[in-house]
Every structure is written in structure tokens, then in C-alpha cells.
Amino acid sequence: LHEKQELPPVRLKTQSYSLRLE
């Protein structure tokens, strides 16, 4: 499924957002 492949990238983007929030 493509969802599994999209999960990793999304997690990386989430970390980037967290860093920006800090």
C-alpha cells in the first residue's frame, strides 16, 4: 500500500514542524 510508504516521510515532516514550534 502507498500509505505505508507515505507514513515515513510524513513522520519526518512532523519532526520538522515540532522543531519549528520550539
NORURQUI-V435276 format. One record per residue. RES is the residue in one small letter. SS is DSSP state (alpha for helix, beta for strand, coil for the rest). Layout:
BEGIN
res={RES & RES}
ss={SS & SS}
END
This chain:
BEGIN
res={l & h & e & k & q & e & l & p & p & v & r & l & k & t & q & s & y & s & l & r & l & e}
ss={coil & alpha & alpha & alpha & alpha & alpha & alpha & alpha & alpha & alpha & alpha & alpha & alpha & alpha & alpha & alpha & alpha & alpha & alpha & alpha & alpha & coil}
END
